[in-house]
Amino acid sequence: MSVGLAFRRNALRYPAETALFDVGPQRRDVTWAELEERTNRIANTLSGALGVAPGDRVALLVANRPEVVEVLGGTTKAAAVYVGLNFRLGPAELDAIIDNAEPRLLLCDTEHLPQTAEVAEKHGLEVLDIDAEPYCSLVAAGSSASPPPLHEVRSDDDFCIVYTSGTTGRPKGVLFDHARVLQHATVAALEYEIRSRSRYLLQIPHNSSVNITIIPTLLMGAALGFGDSRSFDPRRFAETVDRQSVTHSFLVPTQLMRLLDRLPPADDGLLGGLVTLGYGASPISPERLGELVGRFGNVFNQLYGMAEIASIGTMLRKEDHRRGLTERPELLSSCGQPSYVTAVRVVDPDGDDVAPGDRGEVVFGGPYVMNGYYRDPQRTAESLRGGWMHSGDVATVDDEGFVYIVDRLKDLIIRGGLNIAPTEIEKVLYRHPTVLECSVVGVPDADWGEAVVAVVALKDGATAGPAELREHCRRSELTSIKVPERVELVDALPHNAVGKIAKDEIRKRYWGEGRQV
């Protein structure tokens, strides 16, 4: 089985059913029969007029739009390797990715074409504007017949490269073959209850959603729509969910907080059709989780994982949220239990499992761990050790196998020889009613090595001063050494491509390039 064959199967099973729904002003749906024909034309154009050979990389740089699935399908049917890129990439990051991937072709839209000019000239890279006539004419002239390479693609052939969203250092290209992404897609469909009649609204960038959203919906024959990831408007999201009969979506915590704080309760009914609303990327306080379930129902599934395992490691499922609200409140502080076919362990530096309640590093094993970092054997060897993918996350585990993330190894603050987990302080700050987002980092301190600084963004219209927030921490369970030396108020915290708070950017304000992490 290859990803390309799923298009054909769905066209045979559900020819007149919706494959892609357009949430924009045109609102033109695409059926599975139409998508099959379109992806065939793109595949034949790639391998014919454009000279893309099996195994070549084809990169795509666009904002969220339905054509993402068309290009992905055409690329895989041509036996090439799909490389979805974040349209927010800066010149240095884009240059590093193109240097690593060496794509045969870069597809782009008119809006983002200017940012490709410099890197295209440097690397001698052919760039095609998918909104322009030359590309449209080429595709229209392509044969609608099934391309010859389709049945020759094996499950162990390369399918895609996903570039990590880190804010510092050289981007890492996470390589997957067809077998790995299809195995993960099966698990994602089970965990998120995706069926052929599901309608999934993609609201985060497409480049980070290939494995967690696009392939699972494709595998199941579900309909997929693309929301604008550049700005999140709670009212627009709710109206789209209602108008398009959306059953599934995935939001990062910042978006969920905006739903809570900016969507009037009178509009909650617009979200009544949701079956599953996934979330992940960063923690949410138990109190806020309780508010979410109370307002929008028991539709939430929390994902914890990493790009290197396609996405899913553990899940805090709907029934776990219910237990957390009725029986075991501590579960709302966990990231769940291991998912299907995934081995999740918490280990000490020697690689041995820690006892329940003790801290260690989370490691993953299973059939959809990455093939490796593309053309980067050194970093592959550093992360994949002893057959286990090392996450860099510090956690504990309880007797039921629920995992509780303490912090990132690189984010630990070392103060007077004591390791301090920033998340412990952040959880206390999130309990203050005015706090929308916060991030705690260590900064240089001549006496203690590092001092604790909290950077905080308040909710719209809320007021609280640094002294009040420090006093809130002082009155909590935190020991005195963990109370922030200072609190800085900002309008908004920086985020990376998948919506995580960009702690590296915050840290660089104080350390510059001095602290290597």
Salt bridges, closest charged atoms under 4 A:
GLU17 OE1 - ARG197 NH1 3.01
GLU34 OE2 - ARG28 NH2 3.35
GLU36 OE2 - ARG8 NE 3.89
GLU36 OE1 - LYS77 NZ 2.65
GLU37 OE2 - ARG41 NH2 2.99
GLU67 OE1 - ARG65 NE 2.87
GLU70 OE1 - ARG38 NE 3.01
ASP95 OD2 - LYS122 NZ 3.05
ASP95 OD1 - HIS123 NE2 2.77
GLU102 OE1 - ARG375 NH1 2.93
ASP109 OD2 - ARG65 NH1 3.57
ASP109 OD1 - HIS112 ND1 2.86
GLU111 OE2 - HIS112 NE2 3.84
GLU111 OE2 - ARG230 NH1 2.64
GLU126 OE1 - ARG104 NH1 3.53
ASP131 OD1 - ARG65 NH2 2.79
ASP156 OD1 - ARG154 NE 3.21
ASP157 OD1 - ARG154 NH2 3.09
ASP177 OD2 - ARG180 NH1 2.77
GLU191 OE2 - ARG317 NH2 2.75
GLU193 OE2 - LYS318 NZ 3.20
ASP228 OD1 - ARG230 NE 3.03
GLU239 OE2 - ARG235 NE 2.61
ASP261 OD2 - ARG288 NH2 2.83
ASP267 OD2 - ARG235 NH1 2.42
ASP268 OD1 - ARG295 NH2 2.57
GLU291 OE1 - ARG288 NH1 3.40
GLU327 OE2 - ARG322 NH1 3.58
GLU327 OE1 - ARG323 NE 3.63
GLU330 OE2 - ARG328 NE 2.66
ASP353 OD1 - ARG345 NE 2.73
GLU361 OE1 - HIS390 ND1 3.36
ASP376 OD2 - ARG170 NH2 2.86
ASP376 OD2 - ARG379 NE 2.80
ASP393 OD1 - ARG408 NH1 2.85
ASP398 OD2 - ARG328 NH2 3.09
GLU400 OE1 - ARG323 NH1 3.19
GLU400 OE2 - ARG328 NH1 2.59
ASP411 OD1 - ARG507 NH2 2.46
GLU424 OE1 - LYS482 NZ 2.94
GLU426 OE2 - LYS503 NZ 2.79
GLU437 OE2 - HIS495 NE2 2.77
GLU450 OE2 - ARG515 NH2 3.60
ASP460 OD2 - ARG262 NE 2.80
GLU468 OE2 - HIS432 NE2 3.00
GLU471 OE1 - ARG474 NH1 2.74
GLU471 OE2 - ARG475 NH1 3.83
GLU477 OE1 - ARG431 NH2 2.86
GLU485 OE2 - ARG415 NH2 2.60
GLU488 OE2 - ARG486 NE 3.18
ASP504 OD2 - LYS410 NZ 3.18
ASP504 OD1 - ARG507 NH1 2.66
GLU513 OE2 - LYS508 NZ 3.33
